[in-house]
Amino acid sequence: MSISLASTARFARNGTSGKIVPKGDMSGDGRIDVSPDGKRLLLSIDMGEESGRKDWDGPLPALWSFDIGSQKATRLTPKKLFGWDGVWIDNNNILFLSNGWRKE
């Protein structure tokens, strides 16, 4: 099993590849953190979604967990909470930067 960190988040196994995160890519400054137990990756992903915010320009940052054993990705941050630069505190908790949605 290998993870390619070029410009997109893709999973490659036995010569095949597929997208880890639908509508998501990794930029050069994207962060990957391995869980303390080594079973999951915490991924900072640039989502191909519209923000609907006047004060935001560019791709929406989201945090995803990738389970290495099951090869499944799960979005951790909801669409209205922009999250990036996540790190594992322990096997069940993460710390990250965020920009939440505010009513105007």
Secondary structure, DSSP 8 states (H G I E B T S, - for coil): -EEE-SSS-EEEETTEEEESSTTEE--TT--EEE-TTSSEEEEEEEE------TT--S-EEEEEEEETTTTEEEE-S-TTSEEEEEEESSSS-EEEEEE-----
